[in-house]
Amino acid sequence: MTAINTTVSEASYEALLAEVRRTVDEVIRPNAERIDREGVFPSENLQALADAGWNSIIIPTEYDGLGLDYRAFALAAEEIGKGCPSTSLIYVMHVGAAQTIVYYGSEDQKKRWLKPVRTGAIGTHSMSEKATGGHTWFNLSEAKRNGNDYVLDLEKSFTTSGGHADFYVLQTRTPGAEKPTDLSYFIVDGQDPGITAGPWEALGVRGNQSGPLKLDGVKVPRADLLAGENRAIEIAFNGVDPLYLLGIGSAWIGVAEEALSIVVNRVKNTVHRDFNRSLADYQVIRQQLAQAKIALSSLRPWQLALADKYNRYEAEGRLLGELWYEATEFKIHATEVANQVVSIAMDVTGGYGYKKGTIERLYRDVRAGLVLAPSNHLARELVGKDLVGQPPELFTPGGD
């Protein structure tokens, strides 16, 4: 693995946050309503992030990245989540895909796929298939051999940035697979004419374009096989998942913070003229706001501690997969707290929140966190099995 900078100072984090916040305030938040209303991919937002370097936040400097650390990534994902949940989800998937190439890519792959990120290229992961539902790790599709190269004829069910990504880090069965664990990752050029993306019509995060993705006769050179055949489980567990879980949890913290900020401002400045009392004068409302604030406050120490663990493990040469279960717990808690906070925001604002607008949009957006893989019900089962010493039952009935 290529080392990242794990010596960023507190002052540097504050400066980073100020810069990301500027991009969010000037570009991302003003576009959020239109992105939701029209269901369009947030290209302008992503280009603004790329122009400022944030799309390359933890890519090493030798590949034109900023070379920052995991805390910086978590805080950036949080800030972007405040402005537009669709953009934050795309951002997290992109950073994770790029970092997977940092971890497991050849020198040639890093130069070809990572350097263009600095000027706006977007990557994403593609794993899930309709036939296996939420068991995103279990693929039935299989690559074919084409001499020393490969051909992909398959369909994925949910691929964020589908039809818009410049490259896909895609998992499927190795040609001639004999067992479900014979899986490989390929870097697929998003401009290939054999790729078609299906429509994305969803309750929320309507800009992330996470519809089905079909690959029809897509040729992948052996030079874009990632790390080697049958390495997908290792890559997913130690590369794909850790970045994604930290990033999604952090992005949803940002969604919750945005909702709470809006509702507190609404409560303080809304006055009932019959008795000249503001909403803040009602105890029941203050109690609900306190409940939201307390729940949200529980997340920040965990977020920073987990990101710092990532930094420490990387510095020590340890695999991030060792933190898989804790990162999964963090994703569960962060997405459920975010849903609780936004639900309170909807309740407290009453008819104002229920009408089309920011609170109503966030209420729809935030629900996605509960079903994003691994869905919270499934993730909780995996954590529970680990807790009592039972196998996770990922590839075979009764355990692996």
N, C-alpha and C positions, 0 to 999 in steps of 0.2 A: 504493500500500500504506500501511496505517496503521503507524506506527513503534511498536516495543516498547521497553521500558526495557532498555538494554544497559549500564547502569552499576551493576549489582548488586554489592555488596561480598562478599568472601570470608566475612565474618562473617554476612552475610545468607543466603548459601548454607547455612552450617552451621545457622542457625536454621530455615531452610526444611526441611532434612533432618530435623532433630529433630522438627518438627511433622508432617511426612509420616510419619515412622517411628512416631509416636504413634498416628496413625490406622491404620497397618498393624498395629501390635501389638495395639491394642484391638479392632479390628473385622475387618480384612481377613484376617489369618492365621487367627484362630479359626474363620472361616467356610469356609476353603479345602477342608477335608476333606469337609464336607457338600455343597458346590457340586459337587465332583467325583463324589461318590457318587450324588447325586440328579440330576446333570446340569441344575441349575437356574441361571437367569440371576442374577448377583450384584447384585441391586437394592440390597440393604442396603449393600454395600460402596461402590457408586457414589454412593449418597445421602450416605454419610459423607464421601466425597471432595468432593462438591458442597457440603455444609454447611461444610466447612473452606476452600472456595474453590479446591481443586486442579483441579476440572474446568474452571475458567476461568483456568488458570494463565497463559496467554499472550494471552488476550483483553484488548484494551485497556481501561483503566479506564472510558472513556466508555460502554462497553457492559457495565458491572458486572463486568469481569474484574479479575484481579490485575495484569495488565500486566507480568508478569515475562519473562525471556528464555529462550533456547533451552537454555542450560546448566541452568537451573532445571527446565525440562521434562524434559531427559534424566535428571537426578538423581531427579526424582519418579517417572518411569517405572521406573527401576532399583529404587527402594525398594518400589514397588507390586509389581514382579516378584518380589521376595523373599517377599512374603506370599501372592500368588495369581496364577499365570501367566494364568489366564482373565481375571481382572480387569484385569491389566496390558495384555493385548491389546485388550480393549474400550476401555480408557482411551486407548491410543495412537491407535486408530482414531477415537475421539471427538474428541480434541484436534486431530487432523489435519483432520477434517471441519469443525470450528468455525473453525480457522485458515484453511482454504480460503475460507470466507465472509469472514473478515477481509481476506484478500488481494484477492478478486475480487467480493465482494458489493456491491450498492448500499447506500446509507445506510438505505433502508427494510428491506432484507433483514437488515442487521446488527442493527437495532433489534428486528425481529420474531423472529429466530432465535437471536441470541446472548445477549440479556438473560435469557431463561428458563434458560439454562445455569447461571447462578449459583444457581438454586434447585433444580436437579436434572435439567433436560432433557438428553438424550443424543443425540448425532449419530453418524453413521458414513458410510463410503463404500460404494458399490455399483457394481462395474464388471464383474467376471468373468462369462463365460457358458460353459455346458457345451461348446458346439460349437467354441470356440476354446481351451479348456483353459487352460494356464498363460500364454497370450498375452492377459493380462487387458486390455491396451490395445485389442484388436481386437474390436469389437462387431458382431454381425449384426442385433441388434434395432434398431428404428427408431421414433422418436416420430411421432405423427400430429398434423396441425393440427386445431384446433377453433376456427375464426375466428382471433382473435389469440392464442389460448391453445393448449394442447397436451393430447394424450391419450396415456397410456402403457399399451400392452398388451405385456408382455414378461416374461421370467423370467431372473433372475440366479442363478448357481450357488452362490457362496459370499459371503454378506453377514454380516459380524460384527454382532451385536446384532439380527439379523433378527427382526422381530415385536416388538421391544422398543424400538427407537430412536424418538425423537420426531421426528427428521428424517433423511433420507437425501440425501447428495450423490451423485447418480446419473448415470452416464455412459451415453449411447446415441447412435445415429445421429440426425442432424438430419433432420427431415421432408424427403423428396425427395433424400436424400443421393446424390450421383453417384460418390463415391469413398470408400474406407474411412476417410480422414482427416476426412470431414465428420461430426464428432462434437460433441456439446454436453453440458453439465452442467445438471441441473435439481435444485432443492431440493424434495424431495418430503415432504409432511406424513405422518409415520408413523402418524397416527390415521385416515388415509383408509380407508374400509371395503373398498376394492378391493385392499388389500394383504394377502396371506397368506404366512406363513413356513412352510417345510417343516421336518421334524425334523432335529435335529443329533445324530447318533449317531457318536461319534468315539473314537479311541484315547485322546486327551488333550485338554487345555484344554476340558473337557466343559461348562463353563459359558458359553462365549462365544456360543453359538447362531449358528454360521456356516453354517447350512443354506441351501437354495435360497429365493429370495424371488420371489413371483409378483405382478405388478401387472396387474389386470384392469380396464381402463377407467378408470384413475386420471387424473383431470383435474388438470393443473398450470397455474396462471395464468401469463401471460407475465411477471408480476412476480416469478416464481421461476425464470425462466431465469437461469443464472449467467453474468454478464459479456457474454453475447451468443451467437448461434449460431456453431458451428464454432470455438469457443475451447477445446475440451476438451484438445487436445494441450498447449497452452500452460499450461492450468490444472494438468493432471496433472504435467507435467515440473517446473514451478516452484512448485507449491503442494501438491498431494496427496502426491507421492512423497517430497520431502525430509523432511517432518515424520515420515512413516511410517517411513522407513528409519532415521533417527536414533532414533526412539522404540522400534522393535522391537529394534534392536541393544542399546539401553540396558536394556530390560525383560529381555532374555535374559541380560545381565550379572547382573542381580539374581537370576534363577533359579539361575545357576551359583554365585553367592555364597552363597545360602541352602543349596544342596546341600553346598558345601564346609564351611560352618560346622557343619552337622549332623553330617557325617561326621567332622570333626576332633574334635568333642565325643564322639562315639561311640568313636573310636579311643583317646582319652585315658582314657576311663572304663570301658572294657570290659577285664576281667582274666580270663585263663585260669587257673583255680585249680590246674591240674595242676602248673605250674611258677611260678605267681604272676607271670606276665608280662602286661603290658597289650598291646593291639594296637599301641600306639605303640612297643613294644620290637622290633618286627619291621622289619628294614631294607626288605624288599620293600614294605611298606605305606607307610613314610616316603617311599620313592622315588616311589610313585604319588601321594601327597599333594603332594609337591614339584612333580611334573609338572603337576598340576592348578593349583597356586598360580602357577607361572610362566606358564602359558598365560593364566590369568585376569588376571595383572598386566600382560600386554601390551595389554589392552584399555582400561584407565582413561585413560592419556595420550591415546590416539587419540579416545576418547569426548569428553573435555573439549576437546581441540583442535578437533575437528569442530564441536562445539556453539559454541565461540567463533568459529569461522569463519562460522557462520550469523549470529551476532550482528554480526560485522564487515561481512559482505556486506550485511546489511539496513541497517546504519547508513550504508553507502556507496551505497545505492540499487541494488545489484546483485541479480540474480535468483539465488535459491537453486538453480535448475536447473543453474547452473554447477558445482555440487558433486554432481551426480547420480551420477557414476561413483564418486567417493570414498565417498559415502554408501552406495552399493550394495556396495562392497568391505567397508565397515564392517559392514553387515548380514550378509554372508557370513561374515566372520571371527568376529563375535560369536556368531552362532547355532551355528557349528561348534565354537568353544571351549566354549560352554555344553553342547553334546552330549558333548564329550570329558570335561568336568569331572563331569557327572552320571553318565556311564558309569563313570568311576573311582569315584565315590561308591557306585554299585551294586556294583562289583567288591569294593571294600574292605570293605563291610558284609556281604557274603556273604548267607547265608540271611535275616538280619535285614532287609537292603535289599530282597531279593526278595519278601518277604511284603508283603501290602497295608499301605500306610503312606506316610509322606511321601516317602521316597526313591523308592519304586515309582511314586508319583503324579508326582513331578517327572521321572522317567525317561520317562513317557508324555507329559507336557506338553511337555518340551523338544524332542521330535522335531518338533513343529509348526513350529519356527523354520526348519527346513531346507526345508520345502515352502511356507511363506508366500511369496506373490508379491513379487518374482520368485523362484521356486524357485532354490536355490543353483546347481544345474547350469545352468539357463538364465541366471541372473545372471552366472555366471563366463564363459559364452560371450559375453555382451554386453560385459563388461569386456575379454575377450581380443580381440574384434574391434576395439574402440576402440584398444587398445594397438598393433595392427598396421595401423591405418588402414583397416579394412574397415567398410562400412556395417552398421548393426545389423539390417537386414532386418525392420523392424517391421510395415510395411503392404504392401510389395511384395516379391516374390521378388528376391533379389540386391541389395536396398537401397532406400532411400527418397530 
